[in-house]
Amino acid sequence: MTLVFSCHGKKEEVKMNEEARKKAIEKVNATTNQGLDSVVTDNKKDLVCYMPLSAGIGDTLHYKGKLYGFCSRECKEEFLKNPAAYVPK
């Protein structure tokens, strides 16, 4: 597998074996999840599937002045189809 990194227009290819690739993906996932877990949202449960956000936030969205958290990108996309159906009244 080859990964291509780009920073300020400079590209660098890194060849890695399967084990190294898995470790790199785990590190990126851990860093990504860690960043979203510290986000304070206006909802405590995913508005689409009702999963508690204490289990992990996968994506967020600003909507009408509030920050909503979602367990996944898929739930966020479902919310965007008809936000009025999901926003608490």
Residue, then its C-alpha position, 0 to 999 in steps of 0.5 A: m500500500t502507498l499513502v500520499f501525504s501533502c503539506h504545503g504543496k510538497k508530496e511525500e509517498v510512504k510505502m508500508n506493509e499491512e500491519a503498519r497501515k492498520k496502525a496508522i489508520e488506528k492512530v488517525n481514528a483515535t486522534t479524530n475521535q478524541g477531538l470530537d469527544s471533547v466537543v460540547t453539543d446542544n444534544k445528549k443523544d443522536l437526533v436520528c438514532y437516539m444513541p447516547l453521544s456519551a458513546g462517541i461523537g462521529d460528526t457535528l453540525h451547526y443548525k439554527g445557532k446550535l451545535y448538534g452531535f451525531c454518532s455517525r456521518e450517516c445520521k448527520e446526512e439523514f438529519l440534513k434531509n429533513p432537519a425539522a423532523y428531528v429538531p426538538k420543539 
